[in-house]
């Protein structure tokens, strides 16, 4: 008892899609290693870009990397120069053709990765962890979250004994598969060691069949290496295609 499963992995194939979409075949292990390299490189290279998730899709000759970020301007650069540089660097790293798409996160307060990183950065800047967490919880609930839970573990305030503290507001039904729960573990590097920051955000419940494409509802930012009409293909909830049509009258 007491062993919890990851809320994201627990919902894969039900209301969540995968971060990597491709068929492996014989090169399965090499492709996983390549995905890992791409993600680690982008996280280090764009550490100030407010990156939330990196999705990778593959065809025979092309690798499509989709970055969701709260600061698209930093990644795109002036006239798209930064995207072109990034594209060339990834091409050298992988030896394959790369296409980069950038999507903007409109409400970063509802993204577990960005909330956890924000709390971790505030703790590193010597702000009280209680104040940082309470501010993050208040802003998430204000933006429409149904519930949020934050757990901080480690040598809090430099104490000799490590401990954990939980903060919660609203509801977090972890056992309900239709509950759309975002989750992330962040780390704060302090002078007295690492502090772990776990964040759960409940965004609502999903009824009916949901599109498992990773970027449903995200808004795309233009760049020279952005891909065609993907924002139109993926944007919005596909289950509501005919929601606004007027009912027909039978004469």
C-alpha positions, 0 to 999 in steps of 0.5 A, a space after each residue: 500500500 501507499 505506492 502511487 502511480 503517475 497521474 499522467 501515465 495512468 491516463 495514457 490512452 484514455 484522456 491523454 496522448 503520448 509525447 512521442 508519436 512514431 513506429 519504432 521497428 528495429 531501431 526502437 532503442 536508438 529512436 528512444 535515445 535520440 528523443 531523450 537527447 533532443 529533449 535534454 538539449 532543448 531543455 538546457 538550450 532554452 532554459 529561460 524560455 518557459 518550456 512546458 512540453 516537447 512533443 516528437 513525431 517522426 516520418 521516414 525522413 523528417 523529425 517534427 519537434 513541437 515545443 509548447 511554451 509560455 514565452 514563444 517570442 524568446 524561442 522564435 527570436 527576431 524574424 525567426 532567427 533563433 528557430 533557424 539556429 535551433 533547427 540547424 543545431 538539432 540537425 547536427 545532433 541527430 543527422 536528420 531533417 528537423 521541423 520545429 513548431 512552436 505553440 503558445 500556452 495561454 494560461 501558464 497558471 494551469 500548467 503543472 510544469 510551469 507552476 512547479 518551475 516557478 515555485 522552485 525558482 522563487 525558493 532558489 531566490 530565497 523567498 519563503 516556500 510557504 509564500 511561494 506555494 500559496 501565491 501559486 495556488 491562489 493564481 491557479 484557482 483564480 484562472 479556473 483550476 478545479 483543484 491544486 495540490 503542492 508537496 515540497 520535500 527536503 531540508 525546508 528552511 535549512 532544517 537539519 531533518 528533511 521533511 515534507 509539507 502539503 498544500 491543497 485547495 479544491 479537489 484532486 480526484 486521482 482515482 478518477 480516470 476522466 479527471 484531467 490532472 496535470 502533474 510534474 516534479 520540479 527541483 529547487 537547488 538551494 545552498 542546503 541541498 535539493 528540494 523536491 516540488 510536486 504539483 498536481 492540477 485538476 483542470 476538469 472532467 472529460 466526458 465522451 471520447 477525447 482526441 488523444 493528439 497532444 496539442 488539442 486547443 493550443 495556439 500556434 505561433 508562426 515561425 519560418 520552420 513552423 508546419 503548414 496548417 497544423 494549428 487548424 487541424 489540431 486546434 479546438 475540441 474535435 468532439 464539438 464540431 457540430 455543437 453550434 449548428 441550429 437544429 433542423 425543423 421537420 415541416 
